[in-house]
Amino acid sequence: MSRSFCPPTAGPGNGRTVQESFRSLSEKREEQTAPSCSLGVSNVSYTVSERAGPWWDVPSFRKRRTRLILNEVSLHVNSGEILGILGNSGSGKTTLLDAIAGRIGRSGTLSGDVFINGRRIKPEQSQDCFSYVLQSDNLLSYLTVEETLTYTAQLALRRHSAEAIKKKVSAVMAELSLTHVGHSVIGGRIFPGISGGERRRVSIASQLLQDPKVILLDEPTTGLDSMTANQIVVLLTELAKRDRIVIVTIHQPRSELFRVFSRIAIMSCGELVFCGQPGEMVDFFSQCGYECPEYCNPFDIYVDFTSVDTRTSEREAATFSRMHDITSSYRASDIYQSMLTKMELSLHSSNKVAIPFKSKESPSGLVKLGVLFRRTMRNLSRDRMGVLMRLSQNLIYGLFIVFFVVRLDDDVAKGAVQDRIGIIYQAVGASPYTGMLNAVALFTALRAIGDQESQDGLTVGMHPDSLRFLCFSAVVLVPHIIVVHNPNMVNSGVALLNIAGILVGSGFLRSTQQMPEVFQWLSYLTFQKYSCELLIVTEFHGLNFTCSSSSIIPGACVLAQGSEIIDQGYPGAQSRYVLDFLLLYSFLPALLLLGVASFKIRERLVAR
Ligand SMILES: Nc1ncnc2c1ncn2[C@@H]1O[C@H](COP(=O)(O)OP(=O)(O)OP(=O)(O)O)[C@@H](O)[C@H]1O
């Protein structure tokens, strides 16, 4: 399509009825009362330095190139308005949203400013100013809508009585038309719950609990059918009308929504190609020579006009040049200049309104931990199949050992020592794996299994003394808890660490005294060392074995006393019993602290 280069001003329209209606709508919006809040984005740019090629192509991998992801983006939005950001995939919509919200990764260089009510937002203030609804709904499947919002409110709001939280949750549910599904479960992939649109509304509701003035939403309609997507956008418009600023990135909205947005921005290759009211948009593109044909979706048409087609180098050059021309025209237009004037006015206003922070009086860490624990437990406990599977997994594991060992003998020649060591090895080696597989839920399940086993007398014929059994159970539980506290470790090498821990620390595969000195030192860092010593002492201390004369293994009867066996494999372990217990249990707070520290470091380091 051959087009003329558009004039740099937005003059009157060409008189089409649809455009007039958009224009009158825009004018009406302008006449509305002065906004209580405004958001200004001034010359925001974001560049990243990236490798020119993949790691297996060494010459290009060694070269670095700078890539401009956002190029001097400026825009201004007032409260009561909803801004829709459009653009083809990879145009920079999410990055712009992240830059506004102060969530951009540290992998690149961000410049420019974000203002609220004419006051510059410092990076550390961003989190307290904006509510950000992510593209995916991170909700616990087995909780009801009301429970989900109540727990979120308990985590977010301090100095709120239970009654106040209840009222807040009811008000937010009413605002988002969720009251009728308040007692329905969220649902998951394998069991039905509320609909996708309702789920999205729960995610938005979670953010509204803190009364934000500015809400940013990254593609809230993705994955929804077009009618539900429309309903979500209309709902967001309603939220904006209640004196909020709503900024939403969106893919392929239906044409009816054209009149719903207060402002529409189009991004392409990191450039803000246009940002203005729907009526202004029609006029602007018409004057650029890019008319929206009748019966066509203006969103699709204008995004097409501004997109860069990279299929061939010729198309890329032509479409890039067209996009560049439109962007230049926009920057020279009255629409852009008036936006800059509004921003300037807000910056230089003598009585600037304070930054409207969200209610951020969140409770103490301990209270939060309690809420998280209750929430997780309630969610897990409702997972009938999951609970059943965990119980049966451990039961089968126990039964397997029972049938494998049948009943332990006291005769050394019949494997009395070997069998016991085998069971202890299993207990130390296998329990962290079940911990990994069951992650957070395992501790409860294990305790239930432990109760069940003791009631059923399934103690596999090991030492019957209840105190010793308690000690044994307490030792076996540690690996579970250690793994449970940091489920991320499951994915990042805990299996390897466990194997290494058994090799170095247990002394089963190679006696600790025979290992090179460096491994002997390393063994002190493994919880397996302490748990093995404890289990060996717990089981073997005070045991006197028999040894039948029919033994064909030479030397099998040399060690027939439990204490001798301990001293042979784990010298001094009997006198270290209490110390070993203390050291073993000190892994819990130590690893908890390590987990918290690694989360904190991750928070700072991980980009996007
Ligand atoms: N930290 C980064 N390092 C390298 N490239 C980045 C980084 N952040 C964003 N990009 C690139 O910038 C471009 C814009 O990404 P962005 O996610 O903002 O696009 P988008 O318009 O939201 O796309 P979509 O609609 O597909 O979600 C993409 O090509 C992305 O790969």
The ligand as a Gaussian input file, in Angstrom:
#p B3LYP/6-31G(d) Opt

LIG

0 1
 N       16.947000      -8.266000      29.841000
 C       16.833000      -8.497000      28.547000
 N       17.869000      -8.992000      27.845000
 C       17.786000      -9.229000      26.526000
 N       16.670000      -8.994000      25.805000
 C       15.602000      -8.498000      26.441000
 C       15.619000      -8.230000      27.840000
 N       14.417000      -7.749000      28.179000
 C       13.667000      -7.734000      27.058000
 N       14.375000      -8.180000      26.020000
 C       13.931000      -8.294000      24.614000
 O       13.198000      -7.127000      24.335000
 C       12.131000      -7.408000      23.460000
 C       10.846000      -6.897000      24.039000
 O       10.421000      -7.775000      25.073000
 P        9.004000      -7.619000      25.765000
 O        8.806000      -8.791000      26.641000
 O        8.905000      -6.286000      26.396000
 O        8.019000      -7.688000      24.505000
 P        6.453000      -7.717000      24.456000
 O        6.023000      -6.637000      23.543000
 O        5.883000      -7.679000      25.817000
 O        6.222000      -9.127000      23.779000
 P        5.041000     -10.176000      23.962000
 O        3.820000      -9.500000      23.474000
 O        5.446000     -11.308000      23.091000
 O        5.006000     -10.508000      25.420000
 C       12.149000      -8.912000      23.241000
 O       12.781000      -9.187000      22.016000
 C       12.965000      -9.432000      24.402000
 O       13.634000     -10.589000      24.057000

